[in-house]
Amino acid sequence: MDTLAQTGGPGPWILFFPLVWAAVAIGVVTLLRHTVPRHRRAPRRQPQGMRGGAPAGERSPIDLLGRRFAAGEIDEDEYWRRLSVLDEPYGRYDKDGPA
């Protein structure tokens, strides 16, 4: 310690080493954020092949109902009655759309 006291101390270079370590830490955090997948991401928009959480190969009940109505298997009243039951947690439907 006598040598530092005689030469006037380390001077402004003493700040260099903490800055180097801070740059290394920031670089590691940035690298990890871009390479490691995060599990708490916001839900993404579903691709066109997926509706209602069903994969493209599986059909949701609403899709099946729409196909049956389009094929003429059920009439309009039956379609709206069944659709209102399927969509009940999300709101009521009438013949003009969402109520």
Backbone as CSV, one residue per row, in Angstrom:
resi,resn,N_x,N_y,N_z,CA_x,CA_y,CA_z,C_x,C_y,C_z
1,MET,0.800,-1.195,0.000,0.000,0.000,0.000,0.848,1.266,0.000
2,ASP,2.088,1.133,0.389,2.940,2.310,0.397,3.195,2.820,-1.006
3,THR,3.232,1.912,-2.002,3.519,2.361,-3.362,2.361,3.175,-3.934
4,LEU,1.116,2.792,-3.606,-0.023,3.559,-4.106,-0.067,4.941,-3.477
5,ALA,0.227,5.020,-2.219,0.194,6.314,-1.539,1.270,7.245,-2.068
6,GLN,2.398,6.685,-2.478,3.489,7.527,-2.967,3.264,7.994,-4.400
7,THR,2.537,7.185,-5.212,2.333,7.552,-6.615,1.069,8.370,-6.840
8,GLY,0.287,8.618,-5.811,-0.919,9.424,-5.979,-2.173,8.582,-6.145
9,GLY,-2.142,7.285,-5.920,-3.311,6.423,-6.016,-3.521,5.896,-7.420
10,PRO,-4.541,5.096,-7.593,-4.776,4.466,-8.894,-5.328,5.424,-9.951
11,GLY,-5.877,6.521,-9.537,-6.389,7.483,-10.508,-7.720,7.058,-11.087
12,PRO,-8.104,7.652,-12.222,-9.420,7.349,-12.812,-9.500,5.944,-13.414
13,TRP,-8.394,5.257,-13.582,-8.411,3.914,-14.152,-9.084,2.900,-13.236
14,ILE,-9.292,3.241,-11.976,-9.962,2.333,-11.048,-11.398,2.059,-11.502
15,LEU,-12.020,2.982,-12.261,-13.382,2.789,-12.762,-13.432,1.860,-13.969
16,PHE,-12.325,1.625,-14.613,-12.283,0.816,-15.832,-12.713,-0.628,-15.566
17,PHE,-12.229,-1.232,-14.491,-12.504,-2.646,-14.240,-13.978,-2.914,-13.891
18,PRO,-14.634,-2.110,-13.063,-16.072,-2.339,-12.864,-16.887,-2.142,-14.149
19,LEU,-16.480,-1.216,-14.992,-17.191,-1.028,-16.260,-17.031,-2.235,-17.172
20,VAL,-15.846,-2.834,-17.170,-15.627,-4.044,-17.973,-16.525,-5.162,-17.477
21,TRP,-16.583,-5.369,-16.149,-17.425,-6.437,-15.608,-18.907,-6.150,-15.837
22,ALA,-19.322,-4.910,-15.776,-20.717,-4.558,-16.060,-21.056,-4.847,-17.523
23,ALA,-20.132,-4.543,-18.427,-20.359,-4.829,-19.851,-20.455,-6.329,-20.089
24,VAL,-19.618,-7.105,-19.407,-19.670,-8.571,-19.549,-21.012,-9.098,-19.030
25,ALA,-21.458,-8.610,-17.879,-22.730,-9.063,-17.305,-23.899,-8.705,-18.217
26,ILE,-23.909,-7.486,-18.745,-24.982,-7.076,-19.653,-24.969,-7.929,-20.918
27,GLY,-23.790,-8.237,-21.430,-23.684,-9.088,-22.612,-24.215,-10.489,-22.361
28,VAL,-23.906,-11.057,-21.204,-24.394,-12.406,-20.881,-25.915,-12.409,-20.741
29,VAL,-26.462,-11.410,-20.049,-27.921,-11.337,-19.885,-28.605,-11.174,-21.233
30,THR,-28.061,-10.321,-22.079,-28.645,-10.119,-23.415,-28.581,-11.397,-24.236
31,LEU,-27.472,-12.078,-24.195,-27.333,-13.334,-24.931,-28.324,-14.375,-24.439
32,LEU,-28.486,-14.488,-23.134,-29.422,-15.468,-22.593,-30.869,-15.117,-22.923
33,ARG,-31.204,-13.837,-22.911,-32.576,-13.445,-23.232,-32.949,-13.778,-24.674
34,HIS,-31.973,-13.762,-25.564,-32.264,-14.031,-26.973,-32.161,-15.508,-27.331
35,THR,-31.538,-16.308,-26.490,-31.359,-17.713,-26.830,-32.244,-18.649,-26.022
36,VAL,-32.547,-18.327,-24.781,-33.342,-19.210,-23.928,-34.816,-18.880,-24.118
37,PRO,-35.656,-19.894,-24.433,-37.082,-19.606,-24.610,-37.729,-19.255,-23.278
38,ARG,-38.641,-18.302,-23.343,-39.376,-17.889,-22.147,-40.716,-18.593,-22.119
39,HIS,-41.188,-18.918,-20.939,-42.457,-19.627,-20.804,-43.620,-18.699,-20.526
40,ARG,-43.364,-17.447,-20.190,-44.434,-16.522,-19.833,-44.681,-15.499,-20.922
41,ARG,-44.711,-15.911,-22.142,-44.995,-14.975,-23.229,-46.488,-14.766,-23.358
42,ALA,-46.857,-13.651,-23.923,-48.263,-13.368,-24.165,-48.786,-14.334,-25.222
43,PRO,-50.041,-14.711,-25.125,-50.577,-15.633,-26.123,-50.530,-15.022,-27.512
44,ARG,-50.097,-15.815,-28.442,-50.022,-15.353,-29.829,-51.345,-15.575,-30.529
45,ARG,-51.524,-14.881,-31.636,-52.714,-15.117,-32.439,-52.645,-16.500,-33.035
46,GLN,-53.780,-17.176,-33.078,-53.795,-18.532,-33.590,-53.670,-18.516,-35.106
47,PRO,-52.916,-19.480,-35.655,-52.842,-19.574,-37.114,-54.215,-19.877,-37.694
48,GLN,-54.349,-19.700,-38.997,-55.638,-19.869,-39.632,-56.145,-21.300,-39.525
49,GLY,-55.238,-22.272,-39.422,-55.654,-23.669,-39.333,-56.184,-24.047,-37.970
50,MET,-56.075,-23.168,-36.989,-56.528,-23.489,-35.642,-57.640,-22.541,-35.237
51,ARG,-58.719,-23.097,-34.758,-59.825,-22.292,-34.249,-60.325,-22.924,-32.983
52,GLY,-60.551,-22.094,-31.993,-61.101,-22.598,-30.751,-60.161,-23.530,-30.009
53,GLY,-58.869,-23.469,-30.264,-57.911,-24.303,-29.578,-57.767,-25.692,-30.177
54,ALA,-58.495,-25.997,-31.223,-58.415,-27.325,-31.831,-57.368,-27.310,-32.935
55,PRO,-56.515,-28.342,-33.013,-55.541,-28.413,-34.100,-56.237,-28.488,-35.455
56,ALA,-55.474,-28.239,-36.507,-56.044,-28.164,-37.850,-56.733,-29.465,-38.251
57,GLY,-56.229,-30.612,-37.797,-56.819,-31.899,-38.155,-58.134,-32.168,-37.443
58,GLU,-58.344,-31.561,-36.279,-59.563,-31.755,-35.509,-60.495,-30.573,-35.747
59,ARG,-61.779,-30.842,-35.731,-62.757,-29.784,-35.949,-63.409,-29.423,-34.633
60,SER,-63.620,-28.139,-34.422,-64.319,-27.697,-33.218,-65.817,-27.927,-33.415
61,PRO,-66.577,-27.966,-32.332,-68.029,-28.142,-32.469,-68.690,-27.031,-33.278
62,ILE,-68.179,-25.805,-33.160,-68.767,-24.704,-33.935,-68.481,-24.882,-35.419
63,ASP,-67.279,-25.358,-35.765,-66.974,-25.638,-37.170,-67.875,-26.738,-37.719
64,LEU,-68.074,-27.792,-36.935,-68.952,-28.881,-37.377,-70.387,-28.393,-37.564
65,LEU,-70.842,-27.547,-36.630,-72.192,-27.004,-36.744,-72.330,-26.166,-38.012
66,GLY,-71.336,-25.333,-38.297,-71.367,-24.525,-39.513,-71.362,-25.368,-40.777
67,ARG,-70.585,-26.440,-40.765,-70.557,-27.334,-41.939,-71.894,-28.044,-42.135
68,ARG,-72.522,-28.464,-41.019,-73.828,-29.125,-41.132,-74.871,-28.153,-41.672
69,PHE,-74.816,-26.889,-41.220,-75.760,-25.890,-41.718,-75.514,-25.623,-43.201
70,ALA,-74.245,-25.519,-43.595,-73.917,-25.266,-45.000,-74.327,-26.434,-45.888
71,ALA,-74.249,-27.653,-45.353,-74.617,-28.824,-46.147,-76.124,-29.026,-46.196
72,GLY,-76.886,-28.275,-45.401,-78.337,-28.405,-45.416,-78.860,-29.474,-44.485
73,GLU,-78.027,-30.008,-43.604,-78.473,-31.044,-42.674,-79.373,-30.476,-41.584
74,ILE,-79.154,-29.206,-41.216,-79.989,-28.557,-40.203,-80.477,-27.225,-40.759
75,ASP,-81.636,-26.769,-40.247,-82.165,-25.496,-40.725,-81.610,-24.337,-39.896
76,GLU,-82.014,-23.110,-40.265,-81.454,-21.925,-39.628,-81.821,-21.840,-38.143
77,ASP,-83.065,-22.170,-37.809,-83.473,-22.112,-36.401,-82.653,-23.083,-35.553
78,GLU,-82.465,-24.284,-36.063,-81.669,-25.283,-35.342,-80.222,-24.807,-35.197
79,TYR,-79.685,-24.205,-36.264,-78.315,-23.694,-36.224,-78.151,-22.654,-35.124
80,TRP,-79.042,-21.640,-35.073,-78.914,-20.576,-34.080,-79.148,-21.093,-32.667
81,ARG,-80.071,-22.044,-32.517,-80.323,-22.611,-31.196,-79.097,-23.346,-30.674
82,ARG,-78.485,-24.163,-31.522,-77.284,-24.912,-31.092,-76.079,-23.989,-30.916
83,LEU,-75.952,-22.972,-31.761,-74.841,-22.035,-31.626,-74.930,-21.264,-30.317
84,SER,-76.151,-20.891,-29.922,-76.297,-20.164,-28.654,-75.906,-21.045,-27.475
85,VAL,-76.133,-22.339,-27.565,-75.717,-23.250,-26.491,-74.200,-23.390,-26.474
86,LEU,-73.590,-23.512,-27.648,-72.127,-23.675,-27.705,-71.393,-22.417,-27.272
87,ASP,-71.934,-21.247,-27.573,-71.271,-19.978,-27.253,-71.795,-19.333,-25.979
88,GLU,-72.549,-20.059,-25.180,-73.174,-19.471,-24.007,-72.198,-18.779,-23.057
89,PRO,-71.011,-19.321,-22.753,-70.120,-18.600,-21.842,-69.611,-17.282,-22.418
90,TYR,-69.652,-17.113,-23.720,-69.100,-15.935,-24.363,-70.160,-14.930,-24.760
91,GLY,-71.402,-15.228,-24.533,-72.458,-14.285,-24.888,-73.585,-14.972,-25.620
92,ARG,-74.724,-14.340,-25.650,-75.904,-14.900,-26.303,-75.929,-14.472,-27.773
93,TYR,-76.505,-15.324,-28.601,-76.657,-15.020,-30.019,-78.124,-15.004,-30.375
94,ASP,-78.463,-14.131,-31.283,-79.782,-14.195,-31.895,-79.556,-14.302,-33.408
95,LYS,-80.609,-14.243,-34.170,-80.466,-14.460,-35.612,-79.652,-13.369,-36.295
96,ASP,-79.542,-12.184,-35.675,-78.789,-11.080,-36.273,-77.325,-11.062,-35.851
97,GLY,-76.884,-11.970,-35.004,-75.499,-11.986,-34.536,-75.456,-11.871,-33.021
98,PRO,-74.306,-11.468,-32.499,-74.178,-11.375,-31.041,-75.161,-10.365,-30.457
99,ALA,-75.765,-10.734,-29.347,-76.746,-9.857,-28.696,-76.064,-8.852,-27.807
